[in-house]
Amino acid sequence: MPRSDLPVREYTTSSGATRYRATVDAGVHAGTGRRRQVTRVFATRREARSWVAATRTDVARGAYLARSADTLDALCQRWLDGRRDVREITVQGYRYALVPARRRLGERRVQELTVADLDALAEWMRREGGRGGRPLSPRSVAATLGAVSQVLDLAMREELVARNVARMVKRPRQVRRDAARWDAAQAAAFRAHVLPDRLAAAWLLSLAGLRRSEVLGLRWEDVDLDAGTVRVERGRVSVTATTDAVDEPKSEQSRRVIPVGLIPGVVPALRTLRTRQAAERLARGTGYRSAGYVVVDERGRAPRPEWYSDRFAALCREADVPVIHLHATRHTAADTLLAAGVPAVDVAAWLGHTTEVLHDRYGRSTPGGIRAVGEALARAYGG
C-alpha cells in the first residue's frame, strides 16, 4: 500500500460493500489539552484521500473544527451555567437577553449559524420580537446580540467554530435620551409629602442618591444612628418575577459608608422607623418575620423591589410632582450636588461611582448653567 494511503484502511461491511476508513491526527484540543484522532468512512478511496489531505491542511493551519451536534440552545445553557464569576442578577440579565435567540435559533446547530441568521433575528426583534408581537427596542436587540456574541466566544474557545458571526452583525443605533429628573423645588415638594409616610426614612435615602437595591438591602446592623451613617454592604434585587436575591455591591466603589446624618431629617426618620418596627414586632408576636432589614412591611416582610418602585410612583402623583423613574432620584441628587459646586470626585464617591461614570451617566448641562458660562465669558472679555 502506498505511504499516502496509510491513514486509509479498506474494509468490507456485513452486507459485502467495500468502504474506506480514514483516520487523521487532529492535534491537541485547546480546551481539554488532549490529542484527538478523527475518523471518517467513505465509499471510495479517492474521497478518503481527499478528506485526509484537506483535514491535514486545516490542522496545520490551526483551522480544523471537529463536527459537533451542539445546538445554540445547548451552548447558551452551558455558557450560562459556567458564569460563576458574575452576580446572579447579571446572569439573570444574560438569560433574559438570550430568550429571543433561543426561541428563534435554539435548535440550529452552532456550526451552521450564519451572519444572515443573526441579521434576520435582529430584524425580527425590531419588528415583532416582544410580548404580543410588539417591537423590541434597539437596546434590547443590542443586548441579545451581545449575549449571543459571548456565547459564540465560548464556541470558539471550544473549537466548535472558527469565527464569531455575531460580531459581524451591525448593532442598531441607540439614541441615548436624557433621563427625566426633578429640579430642587420638585424634590423638596416630594420630600415634604413623604415625611409622614411609614417609610419616610427609605424615601429620604432614595432622595439622597442611594440605589433602590441599596435601600432595600440595608440592614439595621449597617445603620449607626449615633454617628449618622449607613454602610452599603449589599443590595437586594429582583432575580425572577417572584424571587429576590441579596448580592454583593455592583463594584468596589459601591461599597461605602455614607454620612446621611448630615441631611436634615434622615436620622430622625430612621429612629422613628426603628421604634415603629419594634412596636409592630411586639404586636405581631410570632407572626412577625424579622430579617433585620430597614425596609419591611408591618409584618416584618421585605417588600419586592417592584413594589417599592410602584409605591414611589404613587407618592409622586400624590405629591403632584412629575412621575420619574425611581433611579432618576440619583440623577436629581447628582445635579443638585454638582450645581452646588461639590467636586465631581466627591459626588462620585457619595453615589458609589467613578468620576468617569458620574460624568457619563449623570452630568448634564442646564439652561442656567449655560447662561452662567456666557456671563463668565462676558466678564473675561470685558463685555
Steps between C-alpha positions, in 0.01 A plus 500: 500500500639845411616707799239764417232239565617416854218700666248325273392142566281296270243270658189307407168560668266226618299552182810442285559864401852643485564805713805713589564611856725807524666614824686826558685637803315827566749636752440613858161637601547851637231452762586155637870470416441149363616372163225427254462247223221545251354215295270510198365228271477547124370301204813554290873517563518831313246663734691370801834632371348838419355531849831400661691763301249775572481415869879492540518843336238639739681351801831651387333841460331472839164519323372149558157469660361171619141437401260577782127453547485772766204731450495868585256427781733241657799730470306791654414283799860381537623858488245616759585208730866597484449866595600454863721810484213749493206591722177302477310807385749536214451137398126557510545796267698285257236228519227751419700651213551157343128413494434633147806323356415170667141533389583565133831319452529266797469179296757613243839330518762750611723410208219587258435851633561778251513877503175493303334299779587762760413787270157341458472455877577868559244606239235272650567646846468854367168419332319255727733331747331624817200374692186498293698565184613844610832636370800494730721801563844543341645453848332159533621394155855607585484313833395178325770527234757577769402195704502275192845634416627393842344156452676464164827608663460184708442304178829637365686405818357150471605492132144450382511799263780689330339843521240682705225593255321711763788748495432561131141611552448875506355615830195729486571863576391592850381853565593589854225708655562721798329352805209709630580637843380753753619848567569609858145626558341176383735293714412718800127457432536122488707503818239701688223268383668174608612609847181359663526174303584183691811453281606864505855396587524288185374779276748743652781253432385469139495879473854499637608299197509140623408232248175310545697181563709676766199639687322162495817310592576721801489324838478664837846366578626726218345810658682701766246750628743662741761559230232579243635254241380210289738235368424362153606135507239326285206551271167325461385453143236317299626178346175372352139615498450336839839485672758746633865458585742675732830559326832676535523864387538567129860617539759590759392862464148393599624365833512814713398678821268796445460775765126537444467669838621818334168514312226651718229255595667173400617381843174602675306311232717192553449519877124531453495201264702284738268589790196425287640164390564405862134572581385301197720208600352506850144517367548214251692272733599177327330620182767763447764388250811697583795477262671812632426719199429870539225492238231245593123498522292486818564125526875528462502380139737660253301647209570413140716756318219550247262591781744764622514658153121487462452660841746773405297577185180516706660745743616715208140530383380579851768768536401648162853477362606339171505120518862416428682169509614419853860480379469860381519613862870423467515734202319765704748458786796519262363813330442667836847421631685598184301823469596581860866477402579171673807348328410222256731254675306548825161473329618177337611360835162585656310328218734201486647570157823597334524858373497366142165330553367805682570728205376246246171413669404784727664822396297728275490866425206716598371823343616686808840337478543593134399859578757510778769396250399785270508749786844375603631548147350848490681590821824351372483686171395824663152503349 
